[in-house]
Amino acid sequence: MPPALTVADVMEPAVAAVAPGDPVQHALSVMHARRAGAVLVLDAGRLAGIFTERDLLRHVTTVTPPWRDLPVGDWMTA
């Protein structure tokens, strides 16, 4: 009988994270590369919030371009 899979077998070991001052475009690039729906926002190694696809959709409909250069810290969920 093959060994059972554990959570550790399917989890990504490295955390997908950006800094609050990083542009939204960078956060989206990290999310795309990792095929993730969210990234952690770390400020000096401490958790400041999370930026999700939902945060993107909530904000992108109400801002004018160029929104890609805005800081992700302004769009994240604290």
BELZI-V888381 format. One record per residue. N is the residue number from 1. PHI is phi in whole degrees, -180 to 180 (none if undefined). BURIAL is + if it has 9 or more other C-alpha atoms within 8 Angstrom, else -. Layout:
# BELZI-V888381
{{N,PHI,BURIAL} {N,PHI,BURIAL}}
This chain:
# BELZI-V888381
{{1,none,-} {2,-69,-} {3,-65,-} {4,-74,-} {5,-72,-} {6,-114,-} {7,-58,-} {8,-61,-} {9,-71,-} {10,-114,-} {11,-84,-} {12,-79,-} {13,-72,-} {14,-94,-} {15,-79,-} {16,-83,+} {17,-143,+} {18,-136,+} {19,-97,+} {20,-58,+} {21,-86,-} {22,-67,+} {23,-67,+} {24,-53,+} {25,-59,-} {26,-64,+} {27,-60,+} {28,-65,-} {29,-64,-} {30,-64,+} {31,-61,+} {32,-65,-} {33,-62,-} {34,-92,-} {35,54,-} {36,-117,-} {37,-90,-} {38,-162,+} {39,-133,+} {40,-78,+} {41,-109,+} {42,-110,+} {43,-115,+} {44,54,-} {45,82,-} {46,-105,-} {47,-69,-} {48,-102,+} {49,170,+} {50,-138,+} {51,-113,+} {52,-120,+} {53,-58,-} {54,-64,-} {55,-60,+} {56,-59,+} {57,-65,-} {58,-66,-} {59,-93,+} {60,-64,-} {61,-79,-} {62,-114,-} {63,-114,-} {64,-103,-} {65,-61,-} {66,-93,-} {67,-76,+} {68,-62,-} {69,-92,-} {70,-69,+} {71,-69,+} {72,-62,+} {73,-61,+} {74,-78,-} {75,-110,+} {76,-72,+} {77,-94,-} {78,-71,-}}
